[in-house]
């Protein structure tokens, strides 16, 4: 793992030079979505196609993430508010030009389901920021596909638990 990034706090979701915000709705309730995000970390590759490895580190206070294409992150969990919010900061990465990254998943009850808002807050060199802006449509598509896949997986688990 190459470079250490600038440590940022939760306020970075509002102040970052680049903020990409995506929303999607899941039929599953917030508690189920939260459990998949924050408590079943190793399951991420089963529903988020870009993630090839996800494992807790430091007794659950951090995560190691590997993405398609060889991107690696060492992260610190910044917020784990059951059923409401899950946020993590990237501390170390091999992504060139990245200076800071914080991701936040906000979960809001919406009928019997969940409204999910994913904020990707970043800073980096000018080429990194331009690249991230160009990647916005792909990141949005990846997020929406991941939420659909997760929702289908949670629906199957719910049906299996009910039998």
Secondary structure, 3 states (H helix, E strand, C coil): CCEECCCCCCCHHHHCCEEEEEEEEECCCHHHHHHHHHHCHHHHHHHCCCEEEEEEEHHHCEEEEEEHHHCEEEEEEEEEECCCEEEEEEEEECCCCEEEEEEEEEEEEECCEEEEEEEEEEEECHHHHHHHHHHHHHHHHHHHHHHHHHHHHHHHHHHHHHC
